[in-house]
């Protein structure tokens, strides 16, 4: 909080409270002795996370990534007359992204890491489906 009338506001603390949604902006302004215009200016200039922005969660990202993979596999299966190398490369990159998301989730507390067997099974299934598609 602003201790003195002439002291500069603690913008790091203000940002942390704003982005964590601990208080509504009007309360933050009152607590630190700043105007709503000053808060808006700092938020825009420094690229703060909006108070209305939805914070992505690990499980949500993994679920979305699985949907992307499913959509890409369906496109690959439907592309009869197109070369599949480019699509297979995109699919490969997406699988690597999914691996990284799962790995990051395993670094969190109380989360079981994905086993190598699970990842190997997923890769084998994807490779088998690509081979089946090529052989059509």
C-alpha positions in Angstrom: 0.0 0.0 0.0 1.1 3.5 -0.5 2.6 4.7 2.7 3.4 8.3 1.8 1.5 10.8 -0.3 4.7 11.4 -2.4 5.9 7.7 -2.5 5.7 5.9 -5.8 3.1 3.1 -5.9 4.4 -0.5 -5.7 3.5 -1.5 -9.2 4.8 -5.0 -8.8 2.4 -5.6 -5.9 -0.4 -3.9 -7.7 0.1 -6.1 -10.8 0.3 -9.2 -8.7 -3.0 -8.4 -7.0 -4.6 -7.4 -10.2 -3.6 -10.5 -12.2 -4.4 -12.8 -9.3 -7.8 -11.2 -9.0 -7.5 -10.7 -5.3 -9.4 -7.4 -5.4 -11.5 -5.6 -8.0 -9.7 -2.8 -9.8 -11.6 -0.1 -7.8 -10.4 -1.6 -4.5 -6.8 -1.9 -5.8 -6.9 1.8 -6.8 -8.1 2.7 -3.3 -5.6 0.5 -1.5 -2.6 2.0 -3.4 -3.8 5.5 -3.9 -3.9 5.4 -7.7 -6.5 6.4 -10.2 -8.3 3.9 -12.5 -6.7 5.7 -15.4 -3.2 5.0 -14.0 -4.1 1.3 -13.5 -5.4 1.0 -17.0 -2.3 2.7 -18.5 0.1 0.4 -16.6 -2.0 -2.6 -17.6 -1.9 -1.7 -21.3 1.7 -0.5 -21.5 3.1 -3.5 -19.6 0.7 -6.1 -21.0 -0.8 -7.3 -17.8 -3.2 -10.2 -17.9 -6.7 -8.8 -18.1 -9.0 -9.2 -15.1 -11.5 -10.9 -17.3 -9.0 -13.2 -19.0 -9.4 -16.9 -18.4 -6.2 -18.5 -17.1 -5.4 -21.7 -18.9 -5.1 -24.8 -16.7 -2.8 -27.8 -17.4 -5.6 -30.3 -17.7 -7.5 -28.0 -20.0 -4.5 -27.5 -22.3 -4.0 -31.3 -22.5 -7.6 -31.9 -23.4 -7.5 -29.2 -26.1 -4.3 -30.7 -27.5 -5.9 -34.1 -27.7 -8.8 -32.6 -29.6 -6.4 -30.9 -32.0 -4.6 -34.3 -32.5 -7.9 -36.0 -33.2 -8.9 -33.4 -35.8 -5.5 -33.7 -37.5 -5.8 -37.5 -37.6 -9.3 -37.2 -39.1 -8.0 -34.8 -41.8 -5.1 -37.1 -42.6 -7.5 -40.0 -43.0 -9.8 -38.0 -45.3 -7.0 -36.6 -47.5 -7.0 -39.3 -50.2 -5.3 -37.5 -53.1 -3.0 -35.3 -51.1 0.6 -36.0 -50.1 0.6 -36.8 -46.4 4.2 -35.9 -45.5 3.4 -32.3 -44.6 0.3 -33.4 -42.5 2.3 -36.1 -40.9 5.0 -33.6 -39.9 2.3 -31.3 -38.4 0.9 -34.3 -36.5 4.4 -35.2 -35.2 4.9 -31.7 -34.0 1.5 -31.7 -32.2 2.4 -35.0 -30.5 5.7 -33.5 -29.3 3.7 -30.6 -27.9 1.3 -32.9 -26.1 4.3 -34.8 -24.7 5.7 -31.5 -23.4 2.4 -30.5 -21.8 2.1 -33.9 -20.1 5.8 -33.7 -18.9 5.1 -30.2 -17.5 2.1 -31.6 -15.7 4.2 -34.3 -14.2 6.5 -31.7 -12.7 3.6 -30.4 -10.6 2.9 -31.7 -7.1 0.6 -34.7 -6.6 0.6 -35.6 -10.3 1.7 -39.0 -11.5 4.0 -38.7 -14.5 2.9 -40.3 -17.8 4.7 -43.6 -18.3 6.9 -44.2 -21.3 4.7 -47.2 -22.1 1.7 -44.9 -22.5 3.5 -42.6 -24.8 5.0 -45.5 -26.8 1.5 -47.0 -27.2 0.1 -43.6 -28.4 3.0 -43.2 -30.9 2.5 -46.8 -32.1 -1.2 -46.3 -32.7 -0.6 -43.1 -34.6 2.1 -44.7 -36.7 -0.2 -47.7 -37.4 -3.0 -45.4 -38.5 -0.7 -43.5 -40.8 0.6 -46.7 -42.4 -3.0 -48.0 -42.9 -3.8 -44.7 -44.6 -0.8 -44.9 -46.9 -1.7 -48.4 -47.9 -5.2 -47.5 -49.0 
